Amino acid sequence: MDSTEFWKYYREDPDAEWGYCASKMEFFDGFKAHIVTDDLSEMPIGAVITAGNVHDAPLFGELLAELGKVFTYEVQKILADCGYDAAWIRQKIRDRGIADVIARNGRGHFESFDPDDPEYSFRSASERVNSRAKLLHGLENFRLKGLGGAAFHVLTVLCSMIWSGLASFLAGYHDFRSVEPLRW
């Protein structure tokens, strides 16, 4: 789970809000796409769109519900950055019998650190999905107005990512991250 920001297009957009991107250490005026990603396929499986000032943690329940809609097999671990480091989130994950692999947020008082779990490195799949959404599928080319327009735009971008993955699979690239097609 992770979120990514994108700027509003219209100067007067009533739904856009100023937010802060911690990874870039800069403010932006726009929206956020909070995306759940499958770390093995590197495909988006759910999203919630908000104004730019909404923190990741309060949306965890909605994102967890998206997981339940998509996966027919048991989810074993949830990987997330320190934006999801909250006791209630960890408890909600554990109540479902899932392991939480969430980075610790020192919140300025203590040192932040990544979990010892070797699978935490797979969390970078979320970062790659966010980058692909922006660089290859046009998430940053938002040209609509309002939260509804932002939701439509993100849905279109994520659907194009899924269709690209499906087309790659049908073309013989069974692991779309590799450059060599698998031959039958």
Sequence and secondary structure as in RCSB ss.txt:
>XXXX:A:sequence
MDSTEFWKYYREDPDAEWGYCASKMEFFDGFKAHIVTDDLSEMPIGAVITAGNVHDAPLFGELLAELGKVFTYEV
QKILADCGYDAAWIRQKIRDRGIADVIARNGRGHFESFDPDDPEYSFRSASERVNSRAKLLHGLENFRLKGLGGA
AFHVLTVLCSMIWSGLASFLAGYHDFRSVEPLRW
>XXXX:A:secstr
 EEEEEE SSSS TT EEEEETTTTEEEEEEEEEEEEETTTTEEEEEEEEETT  SGGGHHHHHHHHHHH SS  
 EEEE GGG  HHHHHHHHHTT EEEE B  TTTS  B  S GGGGGGHHHHHHHHHHHHTT TT     HHHHH
HHHHHHHHHHHHHHHHHHHHTT SSTTSSS    
